[in-house]
Amino acid sequence: MVAAVNGQRHVLLGLASGTPTWTTTICQRLEHHGHSSEFILCTGTADLFNRLGTGRLFSALFIDHRTVGLDRELISRSTSAGCPVVVVGGDDESPRWVTLGAAAVIGSDLPVDTFRQLLSHHASPILTTDHLDLGSGPPESASHGWSGRLVAVTGPGGTGASGLARHLAAGMGNDPRMRGSVLLLDACLEADQAFLHGLPDDHLGPDLQAATQAHRGGDPDRAGLEKLIVRPTDRPYGLIPGLRRRRDWPSIGGPSLRATLVNLRRHHLVSVVDVDPLIDLTPPGQAIGPSTPGEPCRIVMSLADLVVVVGGTGEHAARSMERLLSNLGDAGISASRLLPILLAEPATGRRTARREARRLDRATPADLDSPLVLADSTSGSPGTDTLLAREVLGALDLLAGRLDDGGVVPVAVGSLGTLDQ
């Protein structure tokens, strides 16, 4: 039901550490802009998030560039709630704020013309007749420029997904075409990659928490990323170990984890992510944030070019894998992005695995490829690593590339003439 429209106004939120003079200036600007417009100064980030969570519509958030807690997480939560962020006084660092998601940056003196243009371009007017619009949100912005491939490896507990992720990274790292530009990242709640690579329990080097914290305030360059990556001895790939404690999952954040994966993908040909199968079936338009332990999985799956689903032999393992494939399909992951793999015992399990693969093939959609059957080996072997890499790279080759052509229209061969002409 749509209520009658009686007029429009702007409802602006404000947030600052202290009471800078620009908060008074905004009130003066709004008096000339429209008598019904409103400026609400929040008492802190908790007050801001409470207001955004009510479902009420706000035109924009004006926040002082010196505000404690102004980072990617805050900007993303506000933007996801339909409230664009305007940074006040940070015009000397305008590119950085825009990179973090700010809609605009304006000087603290708030020039009249600039303020008017800013409201016109970025602040949506609010109907005087209040109404709630729950479940609608801005579409995710498309990535620009080149980025490498991201492969998610997941599977029900105990199937060996973490070990397979390690072997896959090794197989790709040994491929000369990868030029050593391969990364293995552990995004599991109970991370095992540090243990599998022989790192001590009291390892104090880089990990996923440090990587996401480094991306809360911007995107580190190549040199900055290198400080966040562990280089295991005799391994042809880099490693970012996962969480040290399961309860620390909120610390990696939603937007910060997404920014970390996107930035790492820009600097590596292939990124392999070991992740739990806790696909979070949240409704479209729900604000992105560390709302549930399934948030890391949802973010990884949304960015992954290919999802390798690992299963084992036996009726229970096959049913668990069938259920996981169904959940991934319900989450919107197409069959072309799924690569099921069954791990069998080296000697006695391959025949059983083939039988389970045929049963799984009949139970899953017709456009899903038949599961690949591999011999399970805890120590791994060069042959297994190479086979894994070949299968995954072959599946990636069938997918569309990630190179943004910037709207360039392809030209038919010969339409521009020949070299002789």
N, C-alpha and C positions, 0 to 999 in steps of 0.2 A: 504494500500500500504506500503510495507516495503522497505526502502532505502538500498542501498548497504553499507556493512560494510567495513570501511577503517581502523579500529583499535579501541582500547579501551583506556580509561583513567579514572582517578578518579577526580571528582569534589566535593571538600569538602567545607562545610560551617563552619564558626567559629563564636562564640559569647562569649564575655567576658566583664566584667565591668572593663574598662581600657585596657591596652595592656600588658598582662603577657608575660614572655619570651617564653612560649611554642608556641605562635603564630608564632614566627620567626623560632623555631625549626621545626614546621610542614613544612614550606616552604623549609627548608634544606632537610628534609626527602623526600619530593616529588621530588626534583631535582635528587636524586639518584634512586627514584622509577620509574619515567617516565617523560620525558621532556614535554609531553603534558598535564600532570595532573595540576590541578588548585586548589588554596585555596582562598576562598572568605571570608573576615572578615566582618561580618554584623555590622552595626553601632548601632543596638539595636533590641529589640524584634519586633518592628513595621517593620523594614527593613527585618528581618528574615521571618515574616509571609507574607510580600508582595512577597518575592522571592519564598516561598513555594506555594503561590497561583497562580503563573504564569503558572504552569503546567510543567515547566522545571524539568528535572530529576537531582537529586543530590545524590551523593554516601553516604554521612553521614554528620551529624552535630557534630562538636567538640565544647563543651561548658564547660566553667570553672565552677567548683563546687561552686564558690562564686558569680556567676552571679545573680543579682537581677531579680526575676521573674522565676527562675528555679524551676518548680514544676510539678505536674502531668499533668496539662493542657498543658503546653508548650511541654513536652515530647510527649504527645498523639497527639497533632496537627502535630508535625514534623513526627512522625512515621506514622500517617494516610496519610500523603503526600508522603510516600515511602522513607523517609529520616531517617534512624536509628540514634539514639542519642548516642554519646560517651561522658561521663563525664570525664573531665580532672582534676586530682588532688584530686579527692574524693575517693581514694582507701581505706581510713580508714573507709568509710561508704558505701562500695561497695554493701552490701545486700540491703540497703535502696534505693539506686539509681536503682538497678535492679528491686526492687519491684514496683517502680514508672514507670517502662517501659523502662529504659535505656538498650541499647543493650550491652554495655560494659563500664567498668571503667578503666582508665589508669593513671599512675603517670604523674606528670607534666614534668618530665625529658624525657618522650617519648623514651624509649629504642628502638634502631633500630629494633631488632628482634621482640619485642612485637608489635611495630607499623606495621611492615610488616605482621605479623600474624593477627593483628586486621583488616587491610584492606582486607586481604584474606577471613576472616570469616564473616565480618559484613558489609563491604562497597561494594556495587555493582558497577562494572565498567560501565562507560557510553560510548555508541557508539560515535565515533567522528562525525558521521553524526547525528545531533540533530533530535529528533523526540519526539512528545508528546504522552503520554500514559494516557489519561484522563479516569477516571472511574475505574481504577484498584487499588486495595489496599490490604494490608496484611490481611489475615483472622483473625478474633478475636480468641485470645488464649482461650483454654478451661480451665475451672476452675478445680482445683486439690483439692482432699480431700473432706471431708463431708461438706455439706451446708444444711441449713433448707429450708423449702418451702416458696415461695413468692406468695401471692395471690393479684392480682390487682382488685380493685373494681371501676367500672366506669359506666357512664350512661349519657344520655342527661340531660341538666339542668332542675332542678326542680323535678326530679323523686325520690329523696331520697337516692341517692347513698352514700352520706356521712353518713347519719344516719344508713344505712344498714352496712356500713363498721364498724361503732362503735359497732353495735349489734353482728356482726360476730366476732370481736375481743373479745367481752365479752363472747360469747358462747364458743369460743376456749379456752379462759383463764380459764373458769370454768371447762373445761374437765380435769380430773386428769391425763390423758395421756400426756398433754402438759406441766405439771410440772411448770406452770407459765411462761414458756418461749415463750411468745407471745408479739409481738410489733405491734403497729398501727402507721403508718407514713402518714402524709398529704403532698402529692406532687401536690396538686391543685394550680392553679394560684391565685384563690380567696379562700384561705384556711378557712374552717369553723370548723375544729376539735377543735381548741382552744376555740371557743365560745361554741361548743356543750359540752365541758368538764368543762365549768364554769370558764375558765381562764380569767383574766381581759384583757382589750384591751391593757393596758400598761405592759403586761407580759414581763419581761426581762430575763426569763429563757432560757433554750436551745430551739432551733428550727432547721428547715431544713438548713437554711443558716449556722448556727454554725456547724452543722454536716458535711456539705460538705466542709466548710473551714478547718475543722480539718483533712480532708482526702486529701487535696491538697499536703501535704508534706509527707504523709505516711499513714499507717493503724493503728489507735489506738487499743490498746489491750482492754480486757474486762473491766478493771477499767476505761480506757479512754472513752469507749463507754457509760458507766454508767453515766458519767457526762453530756452526751448529751441527756439523756432520762428523760422525766418527768414521775413521778409516781403518777397518779391521785388517789385521796382518794377513797377507796372502789371500785377500778377497778382492775380486775385480769390481767392487761396487762400494758406494758409501752407505752408511747406516745412521738412522735416527732412532735410537731406542725409545720405547714407549713409557707409559706411566709407571712410576715406582710403586704406587699404591692405588688400588682400584677406586678408593673413595675420592681420589684427586681428579676425577673426570670433569667436574665443573670448571676446573682451572684452565682447561685448554680452550674453553669458549666455543661458540658456534661460528660467528664471523671471523674470528682470529684463526681458527682451524682451517676454514675455507680459504682465507687469504694465504695461509702458509702453504697449502697444497697447490694453489694456483701459482704462487711465486716459485716454488720448487719445480713445478712442471715447466716453467719458462726457462729453467737453467739445466734441465736434464732431458735426454732423449726419451728415457723410460723411467717412470717412478712406479715401483711395486709397493703396494700398501697392504699390510697384513691387518685385517679388520674383523671384528666379531660379526656374526650373522643377525644382529639385533636391529633389523631394518625397522625404522620408525615410521609407521603409516600415519603421519600427521596430516590433517586436512590442508588443502592448498590455501595459501595466503596466511597461514599461521606464522607469527613472528619467529624469526630464526634466533635461537639462543640455546644455551645448555639446559633445556627443559627436562630432558630424560636421559638416562644412560645410553639410549639408542641414537642420540644426536650425532656422535662421531660417525657411526655407520651410515646414517642417512646422508651426511655431507659427503663422505667418501664415495658412496654409490652414485650420488648425483653428478659427481665430477668424473667418475671412471669411464674410460673408453670401453673397457672390457672387464667383466666380472668373472673370475675363475672360481667355480663352486666345487669344493673338494668333498668327496664322500668316501665311505668305506664299504666293505662287504658285509653281508648279513642282512636279514630282513629288516631289523630295526634301523640300521644305518641307511638302507635304501629308502625307507619311509621318511626318515629325517631329511634326507636330501630332497626327496620329492616335495615335502612340505616347504622346505626352504626355497626351492625353485618357484613354487606357487606364490610364496610371500613376495619374492623379488618381482614376479610378474605383476602382482597386485600393486606394488609400489611404483609401477610404471617403467620398469626396466624391460626393454624389448628382448625377445629371444636372440636377436642377432648380436646382442652384447653379452650373452651368457655362454660360458664355456665350461660344461660339467666334466669333471675328472674323477674317476674311481680309482682308489689306491688298493691294490691287492697284495696279499702275501707273496713273497718272491717265488715260492714253489707251489704251494697248494691252493692259493686263493685266486689265481687268474681265471680258471674256469668258472668259479663261483662269481667272480666280478663280471665276467662277460654275460653270464645269465642275468645278474642284477641289472646290467647295463641295458639288456634287451627289454627287461620289464620296465625300467625307468623310461626307456625310449617310447614305449607304448603308453605310459601314463602322463607324459608331458606333451606340450603342443607340438604339432607336426613340423613347425618351422624351427624347432630347437634341434641342433645337431646331436647325433648320438654321442653318449659320454665316451671320453677317451679313457682307456684302461692302462694304468701304469703299475709297475712293480713297486711296492712300498719298500723303501730302504732308508733306515734312519741315518746311515752314513752318507748316502747319496753316491752318485758316480758320474763321471764326465758324460757318459752316454745318456743317463737320465736327464741331466741338466740341459744337454744339447737338444734332446727330444722335446722337453718342456718349452724351451725357448723357441724352437722351430714351430711348434703348434701355436703358441701364443702370438708370435710375430705373424704367422700366416692368418690368424683370425683378425689381427689388427689391420693387416693389409686390405682386408675386405671392407673395412669401415671407412667412412668419409674422413678426410683430413681435417686438421684443426687450423689450417692457415687461413687467416681472415683476408680476403682479397679486397676489402674496402669498397665493395660495390663494383669492381671491375667486371665488365661484360666479356665473356670469352668470344673470340673471333674465329670464324671458320677458316680452316687451312686453305690457303690460296686466295682468300678474299681480298687480301691487300696486295696481290700481285706476286711476282717472282723476283728472285735476285737479279736476273738479267734486266728487269724493268727498273 
